[in-house]
């Protein structure tokens, strides 16, 4: 499979950046929480902000799961290389 390396690399990049996004969202959550403890916080906007950050973190977890699934499918697709073209298989048998 000629594009397997590029696909695997793109998946690794997705997982890396998904992890960075989750890490930054957690960092922002902690910063907002700390500042809220010190100065107080408006509950309406604060609730929305924390919900949004939580959704970002959760979505990043899903992206990781999807990337694992894509990697598994890529590995299965690669395994089909030798069987993909019946003519090549028949010629090799002779």
ZADREN-933701 format. One record per residue: z, y, x of N, C-alpha, C, O in turn; residue in one letter; residue number from 0. Coordinates in nm, 2 decimals. Example, Ala and Ser with C-alpha at 12.3 -4.5 7.8 and 13.67 -1.06 7.14 Angstrom:
<sites>
SITE     n_z     n_y     n_x    ca_z    ca_y    ca_x     c_z     c_y     c_x     o_z     o_y     o_x  residuo  num
SITE    0.78   -0.57    1.32    0.78   -0.45    1.23    0.78   -0.33    1.32    0.85   -0.33    1.42        A    0
SITE    0.71   -0.22    1.28    0.71   -0.11    1.37    0.79    0.00    1.29    0.80    0.11    1.34        S    1
</sites>
This chain:
<sites>
SITE     n_z     n_y     n_x    ca_z    ca_y    ca_x     c_z     c_y     c_x     o_z     o_y     o_x  residuo  num
SITE    0.00   -0.12    0.09    0.00    0.00    0.00    0.00    0.12    0.09    0.10    0.15    0.16        X    0
SITE   -0.11    0.20    0.08   -0.13    0.31    0.18   -0.04    0.43    0.16   -0.01    0.50    0.25        X    1
SITE    0.01    0.45    0.04    0.10    0.57    0.01    0.24    0.53    0.01    0.33    0.62   -0.02        X    2
SITE    0.28    0.41    0.04    0.42    0.37    0.03    0.52    0.45    0.12    0.62    0.49    0.07        X    3
SITE    0.47    0.48    0.24    0.56    0.56    0.33    0.59    0.70    0.27    0.70    0.75    0.27        X    4
SITE    0.48    0.76    0.22    0.49    0.90    0.16    0.58    0.89    0.04    0.66    0.98    0.02        X    5
SITE    0.56    0.79   -0.05    0.64    0.78   -0.17    0.79    0.76   -0.13    0.88    0.83   -0.19        X    6
SITE    0.82    0.67   -0.04    0.95    0.65    0.01    1.02    0.77    0.07    1.13    0.80    0.04        X    7
SITE    0.94    0.85    0.14    0.99    0.97    0.20    1.02    1.07    0.09    1.12    1.14    0.10        X    8
SITE    0.93    1.08   -0.01    0.96    1.18   -0.12    1.09    1.14   -0.19    1.16    1.22   -0.23        X    9
SITE    1.11    1.01   -0.22    1.23    0.96   -0.28    1.35    0.99   -0.20    1.45    1.04   -0.26        X   10
SITE    1.34    0.98   -0.07    1.46    1.01    0.02    1.49    1.16    0.01    1.60    1.20    0.00        X   11
SITE    1.38    1.24    0.00    1.40    1.39   -0.01    1.46    1.42   -0.14    1.55    1.51   -0.15        X   12
SITE    1.42    1.36   -0.25    1.48    1.38   -0.38    1.63    1.35   -0.38    1.71    1.43   -0.43        X   13
SITE    1.66    1.24   -0.33    1.80    1.20   -0.32    1.88    1.30   -0.24    2.00    1.33   -0.27        X   14
SITE    1.83    1.34   -0.12    1.90    1.43   -0.04    1.92    1.56   -0.11    2.03    1.61   -0.11        X   15
SITE    1.82    1.62   -0.17    1.83    1.75   -0.23    1.92    1.74   -0.36    1.99    1.83   -0.40        X   16
SITE    1.91    1.63   -0.43    2.00    1.61   -0.54    2.14    1.61   -0.50    2.23    1.67   -0.57        X   17
SITE    2.17    1.54   -0.39    2.31    1.54   -0.33    2.35    1.68   -0.30    2.47    1.72   -0.32        X   18
SITE    2.26    1.76   -0.23    2.29    1.90   -0.20    2.32    1.98   -0.32    2.42    2.06   -0.32        X   19
SITE    2.24    1.97   -0.42    2.26    2.04   -0.55    2.40    2.01   -0.61    2.47    2.10   -0.65        X   20
SITE    2.43    1.88   -0.62    2.56    1.84   -0.67    2.67    1.90   -0.59    2.77    1.94   -0.64        X   21
SITE    2.66    1.89   -0.46    2.76    1.94   -0.37    2.78    2.09   -0.39    2.90    2.14   -0.39        X   22
SITE    2.67    2.17   -0.40    2.68    2.31   -0.42    2.74    2.35   -0.56    2.82    2.44   -0.57        X   23
SITE    2.70    2.27   -0.66    2.76    2.29   -0.79    2.91    2.26   -0.79    2.99    2.34   -0.86        X   24
SITE    2.95    2.16   -0.72    3.10    2.13   -0.71    3.17    2.24   -0.64    3.28    2.28   -0.67        X   25
SITE    3.10    2.29   -0.53    3.16    2.40   -0.46    3.18    2.53   -0.55    3.28    2.59   -0.54        X   26
SITE    3.07    2.56   -0.63    3.08    2.67   -0.72    3.19    2.65   -0.82    3.26    2.75   -0.85        X   27
SITE    3.20    2.53   -0.87    3.31    2.50   -0.97    3.44    2.53   -0.91    3.53    2.59   -0.98        X   28
SITE    3.47    2.48   -0.79    3.59    2.51   -0.72    3.62    2.65   -0.70    3.73    2.70   -0.71        X   29
SITE    3.52    2.72   -0.66    3.53    2.87   -0.63    3.57    2.94   -0.76    3.65    3.03   -0.76        X   30
SITE    3.50    2.91   -0.87    3.52    2.97   -1.00    3.66    2.94   -1.05    3.73    3.02   -1.10        X   31
SITE    3.70    2.81   -1.03    3.84    2.77   -1.07    3.94    2.85   -1.00    4.04    2.90   -1.06        X   32
SITE    3.93    2.86   -0.87    4.03    2.93   -0.78    4.03    3.07   -0.82    4.14    3.13   -0.83        X   33
SITE    3.92    3.14   -0.84    3.92    3.28   -0.87    3.98    3.30   -1.01    4.05    3.39   -1.04        X   34
SITE    3.95    3.20   -1.10    4.01    3.21   -1.24    4.16    3.20   -1.23    4.23    3.26   -1.31        X   35
SITE    4.21    3.11   -1.14    4.36    3.10   -1.13    4.42    3.23   -1.08    4.53    3.27   -1.12        X   36
SITE    4.35    3.30   -0.99    4.40    3.42   -0.93    4.39    3.54   -1.02    4.48    3.62   -1.04        X   37
SITE    4.27    3.56   -1.09    4.24    3.68   -1.16    4.23    3.66   -1.32    4.22    3.75   -1.39        X   38
SITE    4.23    3.53   -1.36    4.21    3.50   -1.50    4.06    3.49   -1.52    3.97    3.51   -1.44        X   39
SITE    4.03    3.44   -1.64    3.88    3.41   -1.67    3.86    3.43   -1.82    3.95    3.40   -1.90        X   40
SITE    3.75    3.48   -1.86    3.71    3.49   -2.00    3.67    3.35   -2.05    3.58    3.29   -1.99        X   41
SITE    3.74    3.30   -2.15    3.72    3.16   -2.19    3.58    3.12   -2.24    3.53    3.02   -2.20        X   42
SITE    3.52    3.21   -2.31    3.38    3.18   -2.36    3.28    3.16   -2.25    3.23    3.05   -2.23        X   43
SITE    3.26    3.27   -2.17    3.17    3.25   -2.05    3.22    3.15   -1.95    3.13    3.08   -1.89        X   44
SITE    3.35    3.14   -1.93    3.40    3.04   -1.84    3.37    2.90   -1.89    3.33    2.81   -1.80        X   45
SITE    3.39    2.87   -2.02    3.36    2.74   -2.07    3.21    2.70   -2.05    3.18    2.59   -2.01        X   46
SITE    3.13    2.80   -2.08    2.98    2.78   -2.07    2.95    2.75   -1.92    2.87    2.66   -1.89        X   47
SITE    3.01    2.83   -1.83    2.98    2.81   -1.69    3.02    2.68   -1.64    2.95    2.61   -1.57        X   48
SITE    3.15    2.63   -1.67    3.19    2.50   -1.63    3.11    2.39   -1.69    3.09    2.29   -1.63        X   49
SITE    3.07    2.40   -1.82    2.99    2.30   -1.88    2.85    2.29   -1.81    2.81    2.18   -1.79        X   50
SITE    2.80    2.41   -1.78    2.67    2.40   -1.71    2.68    2.34   -1.57    2.59    2.26   -1.53        X   51
SITE    2.78    2.37   -1.49    2.80    2.31   -1.36    2.82    2.16   -1.37    2.77    2.08   -1.29        X   52
SITE    2.90    2.12   -1.47    2.92    1.98   -1.50    2.79    1.91   -1.53    2.77    1.79   -1.49        X   53
SITE    2.71    1.97   -1.61    2.58    1.91   -1.65    2.49    1.90   -1.53    2.42    1.80   -1.51        X   54
SITE    2.49    2.00   -1.44    2.42    1.99   -1.32    2.46    1.87   -1.23    2.38    1.79   -1.18        X   55
SITE    2.59    1.86   -1.22    2.65    1.75   -1.14    2.61    1.61   -1.20    2.57    1.52   -1.13        X   56
SITE    2.62    1.60   -1.33    2.59    1.48   -1.40    2.44    1.44   -1.38    2.40    1.33   -1.36        X   57
SITE    2.35    1.55   -1.40    2.21    1.52   -1.38    2.17    1.48   -1.24    2.08    1.39   -1.23        X   58
SITE    2.24    1.53   -1.14    2.22    1.48   -1.01    2.25    1.33   -0.99    2.18    1.26   -0.92        X   59
SITE    2.36    1.29   -1.06    2.39    1.15   -1.05    2.28    1.06   -1.12    2.24    0.96   -1.07        X   60
SITE    2.22    1.11   -1.23    2.11    1.04   -1.29    1.99    1.04   -1.20    1.92    0.94   -1.20        X   61
SITE    1.96    1.15   -1.13    1.85    1.16   -1.04    1.86    1.05   -0.94    1.77    0.98   -0.90        X   62
SITE    1.98    1.03   -0.88    2.01    0.93   -0.78    1.98    0.79   -0.84    1.92    0.70   -0.77        X   63
SITE    2.02    0.76   -0.96    1.99    0.63   -1.03    1.84    0.61   -1.05    1.79    0.51   -1.02        X   64
SITE    1.77    0.72   -1.09    1.63    0.71   -1.11    1.56    0.69   -0.98    1.46    0.61   -0.98        X   65
SITE    1.60    0.75   -0.87    1.54    0.73   -0.74    1.56    0.59   -0.70    1.47    0.53   -0.64        X   66
SITE    1.68    0.53   -0.72    1.70    0.39   -0.69    1.60    0.30   -0.76    1.55    0.20   -0.71        X   67
SITE    1.58    0.33   -0.89    1.49    0.25   -0.97    1.35    0.27   -0.92    1.27    0.17   -0.91        X   68
SITE    1.31    0.39   -0.88    1.18    0.41   -0.83    1.16    0.34   -0.70    1.05    0.28   -0.67        X   69
SITE    1.26    0.34   -0.62    1.25    0.26   -0.49    1.24    0.12   -0.51    1.16    0.05   -0.44        X   70
SITE    1.31    0.06   -0.61    1.30   -0.08   -0.64    1.15   -0.11   -0.69    1.10   -0.22   -0.65        X   71
SITE    1.10   -0.03   -0.77    0.96   -0.05   -0.82    0.86   -0.04   -0.70    0.76   -0.11   -0.70        X   72
SITE    0.89    0.06   -0.61    0.80    0.07   -0.50    0.80   -0.06   -0.41    0.69   -0.10   -0.37        X   73
SITE    0.92   -0.11   -0.39    0.93   -0.23   -0.31    0.85   -0.35   -0.38    0.78   -0.43   -0.31        X   74
SITE    0.86   -0.36   -0.51    0.79   -0.46   -0.58    0.64   -0.44   -0.58    0.56   -0.53   -0.56        X   75
SITE    0.59   -0.31   -0.58    0.45   -0.28   -0.57    0.40   -0.32   -0.44    0.29   -0.37   -0.42        X   76
SITE    0.48   -0.29   -0.33    0.44   -0.33   -0.20    0.42   -0.48   -0.18    0.32   -0.52   -0.12        X   77
SITE    0.51   -0.55   -0.24    0.50   -0.70   -0.24    0.37   -0.75   -0.30    0.33   -0.87   -0.27        X   78
SITE    0.30   -0.67   -0.38    0.18   -0.72   -0.45    0.06   -0.70   -0.36   -0.05   -0.74   -0.41        X   79
SITE    0.07   -0.64   -0.25   -0.05   -0.61   -0.16   -0.13   -0.73   -0.14   -0.26   -0.72   -0.16        X   80
SITE   -0.07   -0.84   -0.10   -0.15   -0.96   -0.07   -0.22   -1.02   -0.19   -0.31   -1.10   -0.18        X   81
SITE   -0.16   -1.00   -0.31   -0.21   -1.06   -0.43   -0.30   -0.97   -0.51   -0.36   -1.02   -0.61        X   82
SITE   -0.31   -0.85   -0.48   -0.38   -0.75   -0.56   -0.52   -0.77   -0.58   -0.57   -0.76   -0.69        X   83
SITE   -0.59   -0.81   -0.47   -0.74   -0.83   -0.48   -0.77   -0.98   -0.47   -0.75   -1.04   -0.36        X   84
SITE   -0.81   -1.04   -0.58   -0.83   -1.18   -0.59   -0.93   -1.23   -0.49   -0.92   -1.34   -0.43        X   85
SITE   -1.03   -1.15   -0.46   -1.14   -1.19   -0.37   -1.08   -1.21   -0.23   -1.12   -1.30   -0.16        X   86
SITE   -1.00   -1.12   -0.19   -0.94   -1.13   -0.05   -0.85   -1.25   -0.04   -0.85   -1.32    0.06        X   87
SITE   -0.78   -1.28   -0.15   -0.69   -1.40   -0.15   -0.78   -1.53   -0.14   -0.74   -1.62   -0.06        X   88
SITE   -0.89   -1.53   -0.21   -0.98   -1.65   -0.21   -1.04   -1.66   -0.07   -1.05   -1.77   -0.02        X   89
SITE   -1.08   -1.55   -0.01   -1.15   -1.56    0.12   -1.05   -1.61    0.23   -1.08   -1.69    0.32        X   90
SITE   -0.92   -1.57    0.22   -0.82   -1.61    0.31   -0.79   -1.76    0.29   -0.76   -1.82    0.39        X   91
SITE   -0.81   -1.81    0.17   -0.78   -1.95    0.15   -0.89   -2.04    0.21   -0.86   -2.15    0.25        X   92
SITE   -1.01   -1.99    0.22   -1.12   -2.07    0.28   -1.11   -2.08    0.42   -1.19   -2.15    0.48        X   93
</sites>
